């Protein structure tokens, strides 16, 4: 008879060593030479997130168009130079920062890296490519904003931070129509061109590639990014706690409960984070068991804390039949009450802790994953050893701490309640 494998507890995560270098122009470079496969990844981070301009589509447009032409190469030529060596270029934009990434086979990295830096520092943003981008994004915007989960998320951000605040979301179709090449070039010159904040190179990186990275980025004539137009990064006081968005010929609604959470350095943060996981952070969570397994009201419910540079918020989200959302809300409050009034049993707590440890271990699996963790910790100003302290917390947390956290942070009146599609 075969025996089940023994469950072994995870007691720590292992950080890969990395080298921190300050380039002559002040740019921070982190080198993580590790891994078995002959591949590498180079991330370049800029202070160019959507919170840095009143037209929120502008930063995303700048990042999306970086590979659409430089002074010396057309979009097609850039694609040939990158793709022809099996490399891959990716650009993305979040609220607080933008990031461009190059994935490459290590043996070709020295050939494609100059092309990568050319796209970052010498993009020309052809008018034709901009118009094509605008047309594409307008169509995507119309389709996306018919989805109730998008509507509820936008409404929650605006309730928490104000529609005109840095973390609000006032995006409209007109923002794309008003987007001009002059705006793009101005934003690009102020926040991207010669303005990297952090560079992280990970994977198989030999000394020649390291020297080339230092040369190409260390010789940039950097400048300080202008201060963002918005200073209202914090939460606003909004007396309207219930927000209902009418639906358009749909039987599906999106229910989202949200509130401002704790900053990662708050002494009670880990209790709230663990509580969020117990609520809806994994497949066996309290809300999944009640709303999905017992009541059959939804295919899934999710609870998580989103970290921004200047704030954090807790969101609980599920998609439901229009006729069932009120029952789902009532059942959610019952789960809140249970966590506030009854100690979580040790078996459930240990299961959640094992899940969290496994997820954390997965986020440290290999140099690329660890470079992502390092990037996030640097952007948010967190200590890289935070994961070790988190393991210590998980090994020692008591059910009583979770109950107190529930009493402190699961007050129905502290949440905004958004229902889109009613």
C-alpha positions in Angstrom: 0.0 0.0 0.0 1.4 3.4 -1.0 1.8 5.9 1.7 0.9 9.6 1.3 4.0 11.9 1.2 4.9 13.4 4.5 3.9 17.1 4.9 7.0 19.1 5.6 6.7 22.5 7.0 8.6 25.4 5.3 10.6 27.3 7.8 12.4 29.9 5.6 13.0 31.3 2.2 16.4 31.6 0.7 17.5 34.8 -0.9 19.8 34.7 -3.9 22.8 37.0 -3.5 22.8 40.2 -5.5 25.2 43.1 -5.9 24.0 46.6 -5.5 25.8 49.2 -7.6 25.3 53.0 -7.7 26.2 54.1 -11.2 28.1 57.4 -11.7 24.9 59.2 -12.6 23.1 58.0 -9.4 21.0 55.2 -11.0 20.7 52.1 -8.7 21.7 48.9 -10.4 21.0 45.5 -8.8 22.8 42.4 -10.3 21.5 39.0 -9.5 23.7 36.5 -11.3 22.0 33.2 -10.7 20.1 30.3 -12.2 20.8 27.3 -14.3 19.3 28.3 -17.6 21.3 30.5 -20.1 18.7 33.3 -20.0 18.6 36.8 -18.4 16.1 39.5 -17.6 16.7 43.2 -17.3 14.1 45.4 -15.7 14.2 49.2 -15.9 11.9 51.2 -13.6 10.8 54.8 -14.1 8.7 57.3 -12.0 6.1 57.3 -14.8 3.0 55.6 -13.4 -0.6 56.7 -14.0 -0.7 58.7 -10.8 1.8 61.2 -12.3 -0.5 63.0 -14.8 -4.1 64.2 -15.0 -4.7 62.3 -18.2 -4.3 58.7 -16.9 -4.0 57.2 -20.3 -0.9 59.2 -21.1 1.7 57.2 -19.1 0.4 53.9 -20.5 0.5 55.3 -24.1 4.2 56.4 -23.6 5.2 52.9 -22.4 3.2 51.1 -25.1 4.8 53.1 -27.9 8.4 52.8 -26.9 9.0 50.1 -29.4 7.2 51.8 -32.3 10.2 53.7 -33.7 13.4 55.5 -32.9 15.6 57.9 -34.7 17.5 55.1 -36.5 15.0 52.3 -36.6 11.4 51.8 -37.6 9.0 49.7 -35.5 9.5 46.7 -37.9 13.3 47.0 -37.7 13.2 47.1 -33.9 11.1 44.0 -33.9 13.5 42.2 -36.2 16.5 43.1 -34.1 14.8 41.9 -30.9 12.8 38.9 -32.2 15.6 37.8 -34.5 17.7 36.9 -31.5 14.9 35.2 -29.6 14.6 38.1 -27.2 11.4 39.7 -25.9 10.6 43.3 -25.0 7.8 44.2 -22.6 6.6 47.5 -21.2 4.0 48.0 -18.5 2.5 50.8 -16.4 1.1 50.8 -12.9 -0.1 53.6 -10.7 3.2 54.5 -9.1 5.8 53.4 -11.7 6.4 52.1 -15.2 8.7 49.3 -16.1 10.3 48.1 -19.3 11.7 44.6 -19.4 14.1 42.7 -21.8 14.2 38.9 -21.8 17.0 37.4 -23.7 19.2 34.4 -24.2 22.4 35.2 -22.3 24.6 34.6 -25.4 22.7 37.3 -27.4 22.1 39.8 -24.6 25.0 41.9 -25.5 23.6 42.3 -29.0 20.0 43.2 -28.1 20.8 45.4 -25.0 21.9 48.4 -27.1 18.6 48.1 -29.0 16.7 48.0 -25.7 18.4 51.1 -24.4 17.7 52.8 -27.8 14.0 52.2 -27.4 14.1 53.7 -23.9 16.2 56.7 -24.7 15.5 57.6 -28.4 11.9 56.9 -29.1 10.2 59.2 -31.6 6.6 58.2 -31.3 5.4 58.4 -35.0 2.1 60.1 -35.5 0.8 57.2 -37.5 1.6 54.7 -34.7 -0.1 57.0 -32.2 -3.3 57.2 -34.1 -3.4 53.4 -34.5 -2.8 53.0 -30.8 -5.6 55.5 -30.0 -8.1 53.7 -32.2 -7.2 50.3 -30.8 -7.4 51.5 -27.2 -10.7 53.3 -27.7 -12.2 50.1 -28.9 -10.7 48.1 -26.0 -11.9 50.7 -23.6 -15.5 50.5 -24.8 -15.5 46.7 -24.5 -13.7 46.6 -21.2 -16.0 49.1 -19.5 -19.1 47.0 -20.3 -17.7 44.5 -17.8 -19.2 44.8 -14.3 -16.0 43.9 -12.5 -14.2 46.8 -14.2 -17.1 49.2 -13.3 -17.0 48.1 -9.6 -13.2 48.4 -9.4 -13.3 51.9 -10.8 -16.1 52.9 -8.5 -14.2 51.5 -5.5 -11.0 53.5 -6.3 -13.0 56.7 -6.8 -14.8 56.1 -3.5 -11.5 55.5 -1.6 -9.3 58.1 -3.2 -11.6 60.5 -4.9 -12.2 60.6 -8.7 -9.7 63.5 -9.0 -7.1 62.0 -6.6 -3.9 60.4 -7.7 -5.2 56.9 -7.1 -8.7 57.6 -8.4 -9.8 56.5 -11.8 -11.5 59.2 -13.9 -10.5 57.7 -17.2 -13.0 58.3 -20.1 -13.1 57.7 -23.8 -12.4 61.4 -24.4 -8.9 61.0 -22.7 -7.8 59.1 -25.8 -9.2 61.6 -28.2 -7.4 64.4 -26.3 -4.0 62.5 -26.4 -1.5 64.3 -28.6 2.0 63.6 -29.7 3.3 66.7 -28.0 1.9 65.5 -24.7 3.6 62.1 -25.2 7.0 63.6 -26.0 6.8 66.0 -23.0 6.0 63.2 -20.6 8.6 60.9 -22.2 11.3 63.5 -21.9 10.4 64.3 -18.3 9.9 60.8 -16.9 11.4 58.1 -19.2 14.2 59.4 -21.4 17.5 59.3 -19.4 15.4 58.9 -16.3 15.7 55.3 -15.0 15.2 55.0 -11.3 16.2 51.4 -10.7 17.7 48.7 -12.9 17.6 45.0 -12.0 19.5 42.4 -14.0 18.9 38.8 -13.2 19.7 35.4 -14.6 22.9 34.3 -16.2 25.0 37.4 -16.5 28.7 37.3 -17.3 31.2 40.1 -16.6 31.0 41.4 -20.2 27.3 41.8 -20.0 27.6 43.4 -16.6 30.2 45.9 -17.9 27.9 46.7 -20.9 24.9 47.4 -18.6 27.1 49.7 -16.5 28.4 51.5 -19.6 25.0 52.0 -21.4 23.1 53.1 -18.4 26.0 54.7 -16.4 26.7 57.2 -19.2 23.2 58.6 -19.4 22.9 62.2 -18.6 20.1 61.7 -16.1 17.8 64.3 -14.7 15.3 64.3 -11.8 11.7 63.7 -12.9 9.4 66.6 -12.3 7.1 66.3 -9.4 3.7 64.7 -10.3 0.8 67.0 -10.8 -1.1 65.2 -8.1 -0.3 65.5 -4.5 -3.6 64.0 -3.3 -2.3 60.5 -2.8 -4.2 59.8 0.4 -7.7 58.6 1.0 -10.7 60.8 1.0 -13.7 60.9 3.4 -16.7 59.8 1.4 -20.1 59.6 3.3 -21.7 57.5 0.5 -20.9 53.9 1.6 -23.3 52.2 -0.8 -22.8 52.7 -4.5 -25.0 50.9 -7.0 -24.3 51.0 -10.7 -27.2 50.2 -13.1 -26.7 47.2 -15.4 -27.2 47.0 -19.2 -29.1 43.8 -20.2 -27.0 41.6 -17.9 -27.9 39.0 -15.3 -24.4 39.3 -13.7 -23.4 41.7 -11.0 -20.1 42.5 -9.5 -20.1 43.0 -5.7 -17.0 44.6 -4.2 -16.4 45.6 -0.6 -13.4 47.8 0.1 -11.7 49.9 2.7 -8.3 51.5 3.3 -5.9 49.0 4.8 -2.7 49.3 6.8 0.7 50.3 5.5 3.1 47.4 5.4 5.2 48.8 8.3 2.2 49.0 10.6 2.6 46.6 13.6 -0.9 45.1 12.9 -0.4 44.7 9.2 0.5 41.0 9.1 -2.6 40.2 11.2 -4.8 42.0 8.7 -3.0 40.3 5.8 -3.5 36.9 7.3 -7.2 37.7 8.1 -7.7 38.7 4.4 -6.3 35.3 3.3 -8.7 33.5 5.7 -11.6 35.5 4.4 -11.0 35.0 0.6 -7.4 34.7 -0.2 -7.3 31.0 -1.3 -9.7 28.3 -2.6 -10.6 27.0 0.8 -11.2 30.4 2.4 -14.3 31.2 4.6 -16.1 33.1 1.9 -15.4 30.6 -0.8 -16.8 27.8 1.4 -20.0 29.7 2.2 -20.7 31.6 -1.0 -19.4 29.0 -3.5 -19.6 25.6 -1.9 -22.5 25.8 0.5 -24.8 28.4 -1.2 -23.8 28.1 -4.8 -24.0 31.9 -5.3 -20.7 32.4 -7.1 -17.9 30.7 -8.9 -15.4 32.3 -6.6 -14.7 35.2 -4.2 -11.4 36.9 -3.7 -10.0 39.0 -0.9 -6.6 40.8 -1.1 -4.7 43.8 -0.1 -3.3 46.1 -2.8 -0.2 48.0 -2.0 0.5 51.4 -3.5 3.4 53.6 -2.8 1.4 56.0 -0.6 -1.5 53.8 0.5 -3.0 50.3 0.7 -6.5 49.0 0.4 -8.4 45.8 1.2 -10.9 44.6 -1.5 -13.3 41.6 -1.3 -14.8 40.8 -4.7 -17.2 38.3 -6.2 -19.4 38.1 -9.3 -23.0 36.9 -8.8 -26.4 36.5 -10.4 -28.3 39.7 -10.1 -31.0 38.0 -7.9 -28.4 36.7 -5.4 -26.2 39.6 -4.5 -28.2 40.6 -1.4 -28.1 37.1 0.0 -24.3 37.0 -0.7 -23.8 40.3 1.1 -25.8 39.0 4.1 -23.7 35.8 4.2 -20.5 37.9 4.0 -21.5 39.8 7.1 -22.2 36.5 8.9 -18.6 35.4 8.1 -17.4 38.8 9.4 -19.3 38.3 12.6 -18.1 34.7 13.1 -14.4 35.8 12.8 -15.0 38.6 15.2 -16.8 36.5 17.8 -15.2 33.0 17.6 -11.5 31.9 17.7 -10.3 30.3 14.5 -9.4 26.7 15.2 -5.7 25.8 15.0 -6.2 23.2 12.2 -7.7 25.9 9.9 -5.1 28.4 10.9 -2.3 26.0 10.2 -3.7 25.1 6.8 -3.8 28.8 5.9 -0.3 29.3 7.1 1.0 26.4 5.1 -0.8 27.9 2.0 0.8 31.3 2.6 4.3 29.8 3.1 4.0 27.8 -0.1 2.8 30.8 -2.1 5.7 32.8 -0.7 8.2 30.1 -1.5 6.9 30.1 -5.1 7.4 33.8 -5.4 11.1 33.1 -4.6 11.5 30.3 -7.1 14.4 31.3 -9.3 16.2 34.5 -10.1 13.4 36.1 -12.2 10.9 35.6 -9.4 13.3 36.9 -6.8 14.2 39.9 -9.0 10.4 40.8 -9.1 10.3 40.6 -5.3 13.4 42.8 -5.1 11.9 45.3 -7.5 8.7 45.6 -5.5 10.5 46.0 -2.2 12.7 48.7 -3.6 9.8 50.6 -5.3 7.7 50.5 -2.1 10.6 51.1 0.2 10.4 47.8 2.0 13.2 45.9 3.7 14.3 42.9 1.6 14.5 40.8 4.8 10.8 41.4 5.4 10.0 37.8 4.2 12.2 36.3 7.0 10.3 38.3 9.6 7.0 37.2 8.0 8.0 33.6 8.4 8.7 34.3 12.1 5.3 35.9 12.5 3.5 32.9 10.8 5.3 30.5 13.1 4.1 32.3 16.2 0.7 33.9 15.4 -2.1 33.0 17.8 -5.8 32.6 17.0 -6.6 35.4 19.5 -4.6 37.9 17.3 -6.8 37.1 14.3 -10.0 37.6 16.3 -8.8 41.0 17.5 -7.9 42.0 14.0 -11.3 40.9 12.8 -12.9 43.1 15.5 -10.8 46.0 14.5 -11.0 45.8 10.7 -14.2 44.0 9.7 -16.6 46.6 10.8 -19.4 46.7 8.1 -19.5 50.5 8.3 -15.9 50.9 7.5 -16.4 49.3 4.0 -17.6 50.9 0.8 -20.1 48.5 -0.8 -20.1 48.6 -4.6 -22.6 46.6 -6.7 -22.3 47.0 -10.5 -24.9 45.6 -12.8 -28.1 46.0 -10.7 
